[in-house]
Amino acid sequence: MPKILIVGGGYAGFYTAWKLEKHLRKGEAEVTIVDPLPYMTYQPFLPEVAAGEIEARHVIVGLRRHLKKTRVVTAKVTGINHATKTATITPADGEPWQESYDQIVVTAGAVSRTFPIPGIADNAIGLKTIEEAVAIRDRILTNFDRAANLPAGPERDRLLTVVVVGGGFAGIEVFAEMRALASSLLKDYPQLTFDDTHFHLIEAMSRIMPEVSLKTSEWVLKSLAKRGAYVHLDTQVTGAIDGNVELSTGETIPSDLIVWTAGVMANPTVVRGGDLPVEERGRIRTRPDLRVGTAEEVVEGAWAAGDVSAVPDLTGAGVGGYCVPNAQHAVRQAKLLAKNLVAVLRDELPREYVHHNLGAVAGLGLYNGVFQSGKLSIKGFFAWVAHRGYHGLAMPSWERKWRVIGDWWHNFWLNRDNVSLQTVQNPRYVFEEFAARPRPAAPAPEAAPAIDPKSVVGENAPVAGAKADKADKVAAN
């Protein structure tokens, strides 16, 4: 039976396995998916998780629950040797092993791309995982609790200052959602006012959201400004040591929360650890039919899709001629990849990937959003409805859809649940504080010095041992 190995369980990996289960006949192939995490994260909902509008576990899709015919391996792929068709699987526990395959599908996704700016690696946080979104939410809520106990001053300002680096879709959405969250919290903190909260967005380009028209991006800027947000265009971060964000303009912004959304890059662990061809931006070279290779040469038995791949955009709308790294392409590429892989197994020809962009939609906090498709632009409440409608339907499986829609429904009537669970990152703190511990052992008493026999019977008297020796000699004679 042919062995299909899927590297990565994100959008593209999950959907590839999901659709292979649908298209493959019983016994036609054995499918294995490998990812360090046992779930797929629906990343477009991360800003709403950070704002407390969706329960964190509801935006992830358990691989074992939804992939009934696929072998799920929770580990990392640290090496690919396609010449021998083996991959190195490295688990969190135990020894690495070599996994053989006949067809490999590389869908390892992307990670946050950073630059060697002092302090960023130590103080900033990304927005690529569910754990990061939860940490951002809890940090905001905890900082409000701490700031409410402090008098007005630099320390309180630092706790209530948020800096987001990157003005793309991810940056704008999380920035707007966090601003909305902070505004909604003020009613519960009479010690704090709207003017005490400070939100700064740093963008190196002269505009935000390049995915939409200039006119639409300007409307978003005005909308953010009305809500007290500061946007720094044509500005770069030059340092972030100890949370002091230094800008290229000379300004310094002390902040306790720095969110980095300034770009992504293909997963370097998988790309650099293999022998598949890589293009100049560090992505795997992929043909329009999603097989690895170029227009002139095909790497037989190797496929790629999603953010880790450089797939030509046959519509001509892609940046640099390639599909942009987003969920819209990853999901559709995965669905076609599954069909193409099955076609190749059956000695049929694969089809090329062609997808015309449906547009861009973003949520900007409750009841506010923006939608752009061609020249059509919708702003405000109806765009927000379109955002929730599109992503609600795009969430994999009805089981997950109902959980997300349920969160929206409950929050509409009950408001969002604004309680920080930051201490969950150290769940044993109470137990450790009050747990009884054994008392330190008492020091052992010093051993008494040995008694000198001569000090007891006299200096010239024979000792007992000597008398015994003399008696023994007499008895022997």
matplotlib code that plots the C-alpha trace (Angstrom):
import matplotlib.pyplot as plt

x = [0.0, 1.5, 2.5, 1.6, 3.4, 1.9, 4.4, 2.4, -1.1, -2.1, -4.6, -3.1, -2.0, -5.3, -7.4, -5.2, -5.6, -9.3, -10.0, -7.7, -9.9, -12.9, -11.3, -9.2, -10.7, -10.4, -6.9, -5.7, -3.1, -1.9, -1.9, 0.2, 0.2, 3.0, 2.8, 4.2, 0.7, -2.3, -4.6, -5.1, -5.5, -8.0, -5.8, -8.2, -10.0, -6.9, -7.6, -11.1, -9.6, -7.1, -10.2, -12.1, -14.9, -14.3, -13.3, -9.7, -10.4, -13.2, -10.9, -8.7, -9.6, -8.4, -6.6, -7.4, -11.1, -11.7, -9.2, -10.6, -8.6, -5.3, -2.4, -1.6, 2.0, 2.6, 6.3, 8.5, 9.9, 13.5, 14.8, 13.6, 15.8, 13.7, 16.5, 15.8, 12.2, 12.7, 11.9, 13.4, 10.7, 11.7, 9.3, 9.3, 10.2, 12.1, 14.6, 14.1, 13.3, 13.2, 9.8, 9.6, 7.1, 6.1, 4.5, 5.4, 3.2, 5.0, 2.5, 4.6, 3.2, 5.0, 6.4, 6.7, 9.5, 11.6, 14.7, 17.7, 16.3, 17.6, 14.9, 12.3, 13.2, 13.0, 10.0, 7.6, 5.0, 3.7, 0.2, 0.6, -0.6, -3.6, -1.3, 0.0, -3.6, -4.6, -1.4, -2.2, -5.7, -4.6, -1.9, -4.3, -6.8, -4.1, -2.5, -5.9, -6.1, -2.6, -3.0, -6.2, -4.2, -1.6, -1.6, -1.3, 2.2, 4.8, 4.3, 0.5, 1.0, 3.4, 0.9, -1.9, 0.2, 0.0, 2.3, 1.6, 4.3, 3.0, 0.1, -1.0, -4.3, -3.2, -1.7, -4.7, -7.3, -5.6, -4.9, -8.5, -9.8, -7.5, -8.6, -12.2, -11.5, -9.7, -12.6, -15.1, -13.2, -13.3, -16.8, -15.5, -12.5, -13.8, -10.2, -9.2, -10.3, -10.2, -7.3, -5.2, -5.1, -2.6, -2.5, 0.3, 0.6, 4.0, 4.2, 7.4, 5.4, 3.5, 0.2, -1.6, -3.4, -1.9, -4.5, -7.2, -7.4, -5.7, -9.1, -10.2, -7.0, -7.4, -10.9, -9.5, -7.0, -9.7, -11.8, -8.9, -8.1, -11.7, -11.2, -8.0, -5.5, -2.1, -0.7, 2.9, 3.5, 7.0, 8.3, 10.5, 11.3, 14.9, 14.9, 12.7, 15.0, 13.2, 9.9, 11.0, 10.0, 12.4, 11.3, 13.3, 11.6, 13.5, 10.4, 10.4, 7.2, 7.4, 5.0, 4.3, 2.8, 4.5, 2.7, 4.8, 2.9, 5.4, 5.5, 6.0, 8.5, 8.3, 9.0, 12.8, 13.1, 11.5, 12.8, 16.4, 16.3, 15.4, 16.7, 13.7, 14.4, 14.0, 13.5, 15.2, 12.6, 13.1, 9.9, 9.7, 9.6, 6.1, 4.5, 0.9, -0.3, 1.2, 3.9, 7.4, 9.6, 9.7, 8.0, 10.7, 11.3, 9.1, 10.3, 8.4, 6.6, 6.8, 4.0, 3.7, 1.0, 0.2, 2.6, 5.7, 5.3, 6.0, 3.0, 2.7, -0.4, -1.8, -4.3, -1.5, -2.6, 0.0, 2.9, 6.0, 3.9, 3.2, 0.2, 0.2, 0.5, -3.0, -5.7, -7.8, -5.1, -3.9, -7.4, -8.1, -4.6, -5.0, -8.3, -6.9, -3.7, -5.7, -7.5, -4.3, -2.4, -5.2, -5.2, -1.5, -1.9, -4.5, -2.3, -4.4, -3.2, -3.3, -5.0, -3.4, -4.3, -6.1, -8.0, -9.2, -9.0, -12.5, -11.5, -10.3, -12.4, -11.3, -13.0, -12.2, -13.8, -17.5, -19.9, -17.1, -15.2, -14.0, -14.6, -12.8, -13.5, -12.2, -13.6, -16.4, -15.8, -18.0, -17.3, -18.7, -21.5, -22.3, -18.6, -18.4, -21.3, -19.6, -16.4, -18.2, -20.3, -17.4, -15.1, -17.9, -18.7, -15.1, -14.4, -13.8, -16.6, -20.1, -19.0, -16.5, -18.9, -21.5, -19.0, -17.9, -21.4, -22.4, -19.7, -20.9, -24.5, -23.7, -21.6, -24.3, -26.6, -24.1, -21.1, -17.6, -16.1, -13.4, -11.5, -7.7, -6.4, -2.8, -1.9, -2.8, 0.8, 1.9, -0.9, 1.1, 1.7, -0.9, -0.1, 3.6, 3.0, 1.0, 2.4, 3.9, 7.6, 9.8, 11.7, 15.5, 17.2, 18.8, 22.6, 24.1, 25.8, 29.6, 31.1, 32.8, 36.6, 38.0, 39.0, 42.7, 43.1, 46.1, 44.1, 41.8, 44.3, 47.3, 50.4, 52.4, 49.6, 49.1, 45.9, 43.3, 44.4, 48.0, 46.8, 44.9, 47.9, 50.1, 47.5, 47.3, 51.1, 51.2, 48.4, 50.3, 53.5]
y = [0.0, 3.4, 5.5, 9.2, 11.4, 14.9, 17.2, 19.8, 19.9, 23.5, 24.6, 22.9, 19.8, 19.2, 19.8, 17.6, 14.7, 15.5, 15.4, 12.3, 10.4, 11.3, 10.6, 7.5, 4.1, 1.7, 0.2, 2.5, 4.4, 4.8, 8.4, 9.8, 13.4, 14.7, 17.9, 19.0, 20.0, 17.7, 20.3, 22.8, 26.5, 28.6, 31.7, 34.3, 34.0, 34.7, 38.4, 37.6, 35.2, 37.9, 40.2, 37.6, 37.2, 33.5, 30.7, 29.7, 25.9, 26.6, 27.9, 24.8, 21.5, 18.3, 16.2, 12.8, 13.8, 14.8, 12.6, 9.1, 7.2, 9.0, 8.1, 11.2, 11.5, 14.3, 15.1, 17.3, 16.5, 17.6, 16.2, 15.1, 12.9, 12.6, 10.8, 7.8, 8.8, 9.0, 11.6, 12.1, 12.2, 13.7, 13.3, 15.3, 12.1, 9.2, 8.7, 10.1, 7.5, 7.3, 7.3, 5.9, 7.2, 7.0, 10.4, 13.4, 16.5, 19.4, 21.8, 23.0, 26.5, 29.7, 31.3, 34.9, 36.7, 38.9, 41.0, 41.3, 44.3, 44.5, 43.4, 42.1, 38.4, 38.9, 41.2, 40.8, 38.2, 37.0, 36.1, 32.8, 30.4, 30.0, 30.1, 33.6, 34.9, 33.7, 35.2, 38.6, 38.6, 37.6, 40.2, 43.0, 41.9, 41.4, 44.8, 46.5, 44.8, 45.9, 49.5, 50.0, 49.8, 52.3, 56.1, 58.0, 57.9, 56.2, 52.7, 52.8, 54.3, 51.5, 48.8, 50.4, 50.9, 48.4, 48.4, 46.5, 46.2, 45.6, 47.2, 44.2, 42.4, 40.5, 43.6, 45.8, 43.2, 42.4, 46.1, 47.1, 44.2, 44.9, 48.6, 47.5, 45.2, 47.9, 50.3, 47.7, 47.1, 50.7, 50.4, 47.8, 50.0, 53.3, 54.2, 54.3, 56.5, 56.2, 58.7, 56.4, 53.7, 54.1, 52.0, 52.4, 50.7, 50.9, 50.4, 50.8, 51.6, 54.7, 52.9, 50.1, 47.0, 46.7, 44.1, 46.8, 50.0, 53.2, 54.8, 51.9, 51.9, 55.6, 55.0, 52.4, 54.9, 57.4, 54.8, 53.8, 57.5, 58.1, 55.3, 56.9, 54.8, 56.1, 54.9, 55.6, 55.3, 55.3, 54.3, 51.4, 49.9, 50.2, 48.7, 47.2, 46.6, 46.2, 47.0, 50.5, 50.6, 52.9, 54.2, 55.5, 58.9, 59.2, 58.5, 56.0, 54.2, 52.2, 49.3, 46.0, 44.4, 44.4, 42.3, 41.5, 40.9, 42.3, 39.4, 35.6, 33.2, 29.6, 27.1, 27.0, 23.7, 21.8, 23.8, 23.8, 20.3, 18.7, 18.3, 19.6, 22.6, 26.0, 29.5, 32.7, 33.6, 30.3, 28.5, 25.2, 25.5, 24.3, 23.9, 25.1, 21.5, 21.6, 19.1, 20.2, 21.3, 23.8, 24.1, 22.1, 19.4, 17.6, 16.1, 12.9, 11.9, 15.4, 17.9, 21.2, 23.8, 26.7, 29.2, 26.9, 26.7, 29.1, 28.3, 30.3, 32.5, 31.8, 34.7, 37.2, 38.9, 37.4, 39.3, 38.5, 36.0, 33.7, 33.1, 35.2, 33.3, 33.4, 31.0, 31.5, 30.0, 27.4, 25.8, 25.7, 24.4, 21.6, 20.5, 20.4, 18.7, 15.9, 15.4, 15.6, 13.2, 10.6, 11.2, 10.5, 7.3, 6.3, 7.2, 10.3, 13.8, 16.5, 19.8, 23.2, 25.5, 28.7, 30.8, 34.3, 36.3, 36.6, 39.8, 40.7, 41.0, 42.2, 42.7, 45.9, 45.2, 44.7, 45.9, 47.4, 45.9, 46.4, 44.4, 44.8, 42.9, 44.5, 48.0, 47.1, 48.3, 47.9, 49.5, 49.4, 47.1, 45.3, 44.5, 43.2, 40.9, 39.7, 39.0, 36.9, 35.2, 34.3, 32.9, 31.3, 29.2, 28.6, 27.1, 23.3, 20.9, 21.8, 20.8, 23.6, 26.1, 25.6, 26.2, 29.5, 30.7, 29.8, 32.0, 34.9, 34.3, 34.1, 37.2, 39.1, 38.6, 38.2, 40.3, 38.8, 37.1, 39.4, 37.4, 36.8, 33.3, 34.4, 32.3, 29.1, 29.5, 28.6, 26.5, 25.2, 28.6, 28.2, 24.6, 25.5, 28.5, 26.5, 23.0, 21.5, 20.7, 18.5, 20.3, 20.6, 17.6, 18.3, 18.3, 15.0, 15.1, 15.1, 11.7, 11.5, 11.1, 7.6, 7.0, 6.4, 3.2, 4.7, 7.6, 5.2, 2.6, 4.7, 5.5, 2.4, -0.1, -2.9, -2.7, -5.4, -6.5, -6.9, -9.0, -11.3, -11.8, -12.7, -15.2, -16.8, -17.2, -18.8, -21.2, -22.2, -23.1]
z = [0.0, -0.9, 2.1, 2.1, 4.6, 5.4, 7.1, 9.1, 10.5, 9.8, 7.2, 4.2, 6.1, 7.8, 4.7, 2.6, 5.0, 5.5, 1.7, 1.2, 3.6, 1.3, -2.0, -1.4, -1.7, 1.2, 1.2, -1.6, 0.5, 4.1, 5.3, 8.1, 9.3, 11.6, 13.6, 17.0, 18.0, 18.0, 16.5, 13.6, 14.5, 12.5, 12.6, 11.3, 14.6, 16.7, 17.0, 18.4, 20.9, 22.0, 22.5, 24.5, 21.9, 21.2, 23.6, 22.7, 22.4, 19.9, 17.2, 17.1, 15.3, 17.0, 14.4, 16.1, 16.5, 12.9, 11.0, 11.6, 8.9, 9.2, 11.5, 13.6, 14.9, 17.4, 16.7, 14.5, 11.1, 11.4, 8.2, 4.7, 2.5, -0.6, -2.4, -0.2, 0.5, 4.3, 6.9, 10.3, 13.0, 16.3, 19.2, 22.4, 24.3, 23.0, 20.2, 16.6, 13.9, 10.1, 8.5, 4.9, 2.4, -1.2, -1.5, 0.7, 1.2, 2.8, 4.5, 7.4, 7.3, 8.4, 11.5, 12.6, 10.7, 13.0, 12.6, 14.9, 16.8, 20.4, 22.8, 20.4, 20.9, 24.7, 25.1, 22.1, 21.3, 18.0, 16.8, 15.0, 17.7, 20.0, 23.0, 21.9, 21.5, 24.9, 26.5, 24.9, 26.2, 29.7, 29.7, 28.9, 31.6, 34.2, 33.5, 34.0, 37.4, 38.3, 37.0, 38.9, 42.2, 41.1, 41.1, 37.9, 36.7, 34.4, 35.8, 35.3, 31.8, 30.9, 32.0, 29.9, 26.8, 23.9, 20.9, 17.7, 15.1, 11.6, 9.7, 7.6, 8.1, 11.2, 12.8, 12.1, 13.2, 16.6, 17.1, 16.6, 18.6, 21.6, 21.4, 21.6, 24.5, 26.5, 25.9, 27.1, 30.3, 31.5, 32.9, 35.4, 36.5, 37.8, 38.8, 35.1, 32.2, 28.4, 28.3, 30.5, 27.8, 24.9, 21.8, 19.2, 15.8, 14.1, 10.3, 8.2, 5.0, 4.2, 4.4, 6.1, 4.8, 1.3, 0.5, 0.2, -1.8, -0.6, 0.0, 2.2, 4.2, 4.8, 6.1, 8.5, 9.8, 10.5, 12.2, 14.5, 15.2, 16.4, 19.0, 20.4, 18.5, 17.3, 14.0, 13.2, 9.4, 7.8, 11.1, 12.2, 15.6, 16.4, 19.9, 22.6, 25.6, 28.9, 27.1, 26.0, 22.3, 20.4, 17.1, 14.1, 14.7, 18.1, 20.2, 23.0, 24.1, 27.4, 27.1, 28.9, 25.8, 22.4, 19.7, 16.6, 13.3, 10.8, 8.4, 8.2, 6.7, 5.7, 8.5, 8.5, 10.4, 7.6, 4.6, 5.7, 7.0, 3.6, 0.1, -1.8, -4.0, -2.4, -4.0, -3.0, -0.3, 1.5, 0.2, -1.5, -5.3, -6.4, -9.7, -10.5, -10.1, -6.5, -7.3, -6.1, -8.9, -11.8, -15.1, -16.7, -14.0, -11.6, -8.3, -8.4, -5.2, -3.6, -3.1, -1.3, -0.4, 1.9, 3.3, 3.0, -0.7, -3.7, -5.9, -9.1, -9.2, -12.7, -12.3, -12.5, -9.3, -6.9, -5.5, -7.5, -9.5, -6.6, -4.4, -1.2, 2.0, 3.4, 4.5, 1.4, -0.8, 1.7, 2.1, -1.7, -2.5, -0.1, -1.5, -5.0, -3.8, -2.3, -5.6, -7.7, -5.4, -5.8, -9.6, -9.8, -7.7, -10.3, -13.3, -14.1, -14.8, -12.1, -12.5, -12.1, -9.2, -10.3, -7.8, -8.3, -5.1, -3.5, -1.7, 1.7, 4.9, 8.3, 11.7, 13.5, 16.8, 17.6, 14.9, 12.8, 9.8, 6.3, 3.1, -0.2, -3.4, -6.6, -6.6, -4.2, -0.7, 2.3, 5.6, 9.1, 10.4, 7.2, 6.6, 10.2, 9.4, 6.2, 8.2, 10.7, 8.1, 5.9, 8.6, 10.5, 7.4, 6.6, 10.0, 9.4, 10.4, 11.7, 15.2, 15.3, 13.5, 16.2, 19.0, 17.5, 16.6, 20.2, 21.6, 19.5, 20.5, 24.3, 24.2, 22.4, 25.4, 28.2, 27.1, 26.9, 29.9, 30.9, 33.5, 33.2, 33.5, 33.3, 36.4, 34.4, 33.0, 36.5, 37.9, 40.9, 42.5, 45.2, 45.9, 46.2, 48.5, 51.1, 50.7, 53.8, 53.4, 55.6, 58.3, 57.8, 59.5, 62.9, 62.7, 63.8, 67.3, 67.2, 68.0, 71.5, 71.4, 72.1, 75.7, 76.3, 78.4, 80.2, 81.4, 83.3, 84.9, 85.2, 83.1, 84.2, 84.8, 82.2, 80.3, 80.1, 76.8, 78.0, 81.0, 78.7, 76.4, 79.5, 80.7, 77.3, 77.3, 80.7, 79.8, 76.6, 78.7]

ax = plt.figure().add_subplot(projection="3d")
ax.plot(x, y, z, "-o")
ax.set_aspect("equal")
plt.show()
